[in-house]
């Protein structure tokens, strides 16, 4: 029989990486926002740049559809397919920016319309403002030049 030998406690550290979990639906699912991730702003601007670059292509495709000779049914079907392509493109970019499955968690199993994306982004803005201010405050306290020693 082994005697109760006290276990040595492992050394460990924990770093506050700024990750915040935000509930996004009535099923309790969450998305995570990492406010310390310095790649986020670059990825955001990359997404915006991709949209701007793709915008000209989408406009050209829309004009071609408008000018194309086809029956009313064919035209409506082509417009619906084109609209789906645009929104799937945006869905992929949102998931790329905020993490896999973000759109499914937020919107359900649909391809969201543009107004839903805008609503989502508008609802996230206060979180970015709040946590940005908190992070700045923490950094200011932590690296206060008037502070002496470890106090």
C-alpha positions in Angstrom: 0.0 0.0 0.0 1.4 3.4 -1.0 1.7 6.1 1.6 0.1 9.4 0.9 3.0 11.3 -0.7 2.2 14.9 -1.4 2.3 15.7 -5.1 4.6 18.4 -6.2 2.7 21.3 -7.6 3.5 22.0 -11.2 4.8 25.5 -12.1 2.5 27.3 -14.4 1.5 30.7 -15.7 -1.6 32.2 -17.2 -1.6 35.1 -19.6 -4.7 37.2 -20.3 -4.8 37.1 -24.1 -7.8 39.3 -24.3 -10.2 36.5 -25.5 -13.8 37.3 -24.9 -16.6 34.9 -25.4 -19.9 36.4 -26.6 -23.1 34.5 -26.7 -24.7 34.8 -30.1 -27.9 32.9 -30.1 -30.6 31.4 -27.9 -28.9 28.0 -28.0 -26.0 29.3 -25.9 -23.4 29.2 -28.6 -20.6 31.6 -28.5 -18.0 33.2 -30.7 -14.7 34.4 -29.4 -13.1 37.7 -30.0 -9.4 38.1 -29.2 -8.7 41.7 -28.7 -5.0 41.1 -28.2 -4.7 39.4 -31.6 -2.7 41.8 -33.7 -3.6 40.0 -36.9 -7.3 40.9 -36.5 -7.0 44.4 -37.9 -4.9 43.2 -40.8 -7.4 40.4 -41.6 -10.3 42.9 -41.3 -8.7 45.3 -43.8 -7.8 42.3 -46.1 -11.5 41.4 -46.1 -12.5 45.0 -46.9 -9.9 45.0 -49.7 -11.3 41.7 -51.1 -14.8 43.2 -51.2 -13.7 46.3 -52.9 -11.7 44.3 -55.5 -14.7 41.9 -56.0 -17.2 44.7 -56.1 -16.1 45.7 -59.6 -16.4 42.1 -60.8 -19.8 41.8 -59.2 -21.0 45.0 -60.9 -19.8 43.8 -64.2 -21.6 40.5 -63.8 -24.8 42.3 -62.8 -24.6 44.5 -65.9 -24.0 41.5 -68.1 -27.0 39.7 -66.6 -29.2 42.8 -67.1 -28.2 43.0 -70.8 -28.4 39.3 -71.6 -31.2 38.1 -73.7 -33.2 35.4 -71.9 -36.6 34.6 -70.7 -38.0 36.2 -67.6 -37.7 32.9 -65.7 -34.1 32.4 -66.8 -33.2 36.0 -65.8 -34.8 35.6 -62.4 -33.0 32.3 -61.8 -29.7 33.8 -63.0 -30.2 36.8 -60.6 -31.0 34.5 -57.7 -27.8 32.4 -58.4 -25.7 35.5 -58.7 -27.1 36.9 -55.5 -26.3 33.7 -53.7 -22.7 33.8 -55.0 -22.3 37.3 -53.6 -23.7 36.4 -50.2 -21.7 33.1 -50.0 -18.6 35.1 -50.7 -19.3 37.4 -47.8 -20.2 34.5 -45.5 -16.8 32.9 -46.2 -15.0 36.1 -45.4 -16.9 36.7 -42.1 -16.1 33.1 -41.1 -12.5 33.8 -42.1 -12.4 36.9 -40.0 -14.2 35.8 -36.8 -13.6 32.0 -37.0 -15.1 28.9 -38.5 -18.8 28.4 -38.0 -19.4 32.1 -37.0 -22.2 32.6 -39.5 -23.9 29.3 -38.6 -23.8 30.2 -34.9 -25.0 33.7 -35.4 -27.5 33.3 -38.3 -28.4 29.6 -38.2 -28.2 27.3 -41.3 -28.8 30.0 -43.9 -26.9 32.2 -46.2 -27.5 35.6 -44.6 -28.7 38.7 -46.5 -26.5 41.8 -46.3 -28.7 43.5 -43.7 -28.1 40.6 -41.3 -24.3 41.0 -41.7 -24.6 44.7 -41.1 -26.7 44.1 -38.0 -24.1 41.6 -36.7 -21.2 43.9 -37.3 -23.0 46.8 -35.7 -23.8 44.8 -32.6 -20.1 43.8 -32.3 -18.9 47.4 -32.4 -19.6 48.2 -28.7 -17.6 45.1 -27.7 -14.6 46.3 -29.6 -14.9 49.8 -28.1 -15.4 48.5 -24.5 -12.6 45.9 -24.5 -10.3 48.3 -26.4 -10.7 50.9 -23.7 -10.2 48.2 -21.0 -7.1 46.9 -22.6 -5.7 50.4 -22.9 -6.4 51.1 -19.3 -4.7 47.8 -18.2 -1.7 48.7 -20.3 -1.5 52.2 -19.0 -1.6 50.8 -15.4 0.9 48.1 -16.1 3.4 50.3 -17.8 2.9 53.5 -15.9 6.3 55.3 -15.9 5.6 56.8 -12.5 5.4 53.4 -10.9 8.4 52.3 -8.9 9.6 48.7 -8.7 7.1 45.9 -8.6 4.3 47.9 -7.0 
